Amino acid sequence: MNSYAVKGTILLICCMALFLNFSALPVTESVTRTVERHYQNSDRLISSYGDERRDSSPILLESMGQYMEYLLLADDQKGFEEQFQLLQEHFAVEQAGEIHLKWQIGENISTNASVDDFRIIEVLMAGGEKFHDAAYTDLAEQIWDTMIRTQLTDGLITDFYDRSWKQQSSEMHLSYLNFTVLEDMRAPNLEEYKRILRGGQTDTPFFIEIYHPRDKSYHTADPETVNMIDQFLIAMQYVKSTNETPAKFHDWLQKQAKADNVLHGRYNRTTAAPASSYESSSVYALAVLYSLAVHDQEMADEWFLKLQKQAPMQASPSYTDIHFFDYMYASYAARLYEAGRSSH
């Protein structure tokens, strides 16, 4: 074989390796096409489950917010604008000069969820800046103003507000917080949120999940076990608010990566032993996002390898059985991870 043939063979092998590496990842076109073909119903709204279940599954604001996050990351202005129009048409309710968001589409839904509102405010503010459209930021500010008027308990934003009963929740899930929004919108009592997140740490690797503003008390979501989705969401808010790494949680996570490289969905709150046998694409996606947030590339690499083996990343996944929450977290984490790798 002459030198040109050898070089050609090497080039072909490199190209095939590159193709195989990237073909396992969601790209902009494939993710948006998957959403359109498998999750969107006839009204272009995103169902919680795809294919056979998309006409019968709930339509959640959570799903729209997650998709808008991805479209923003992918610089898809057309897709972002379409979701913005659907948001106003199906989820936004104007009442007495206020803009309330429904957490789910339905005739008798009169409550919001702060976690969803925070996400929508964040993507609209970022979308307004990236796409130079004041309509996005205007709506974000109206939603924020409504939250401040209706959803404060002792000066802190709690989980939800029921506009029919004109009553807000008395508790605050730490996993619902969004410190980027709280900081950018200059929330009242900003330092108090930092204090609460710091106070949620325990002698174990895990955070306490719930805070009651009125008596300044902490409460567990489950006295025996922790849900790793909640734990990662809280840990990332801790990092954002304090610019510190939660030492016990981080050390424990590193040990999991080095020991058997497996994350379970639930763990015993006291012993940190697995409390379930199942693995979750969302957990691995959040592990990647957390690792990137604390600039631990080695750990991000480990968890990304595990994420690639999960159902949403397979060649022919069953969207009937994959919740949109899981699909979008996997897609978002993969794109952000790959963007980071390509920039180095």
Sequence and secondary structure as in RCSB ss.txt:
>XXXX:A:sequence
MNSYAVKGTILLICCMALFLNFSALPVTESVTRTVERHYQNSDRLISSYGDERRDSSPILLESMGQYMEYLLLAD
DQKGFEEQFQLLQEHFAVEQAGEIHLKWQIGENISTNASVDDFRIIEVLMAGGEKFHDAAYTDLAEQIWDTMIRT
QLTDGLITDFYDRSWKQQSSEMHLSYLNFTVLEDMRAPNLEEYKRILRGGQTDTPFFIEIYHPRDKSYHTADPET
VNMIDQFLIAMQYVKSTNETPAKFHDWLQKQAKADNVLHGRYNRTTAAPASSYESSSVYALAVLYSLAVHDQEMA
DEWFLKLQKQAPMQASPSYTDIHFFDYMYASYAARLYEAGRSSH
>XXXX:A:secstr
  HHHHHHHHHHHHHHHHHHHHHTS  HHHHHHHIIIIIB TTS B SB GGGTTTS  BHHHHHHHHHHHHHTT
 HHHHHHHHHHIIIIIEEEETTEEEE SB STT  B  HHHHHHHHHHHHHHHHHHT HHHHHHHHHHHHHHHHH
SEETTEE S EETTTTEE S EEGGG  HHHHHHTT TTHHHHHHHHHHTB SSSSB  EEETTTTEEE SSSSE
EEHHHHHHHHHHHHHHHSS  HHHHHHHHHHHHHT    SEEETTT  BS     HHHHHHHHHHHHHTT HHHH
HHHHHHHTTSGGGSSS  TTTSBHHHHHHHHHHHHHHHHHHHT 
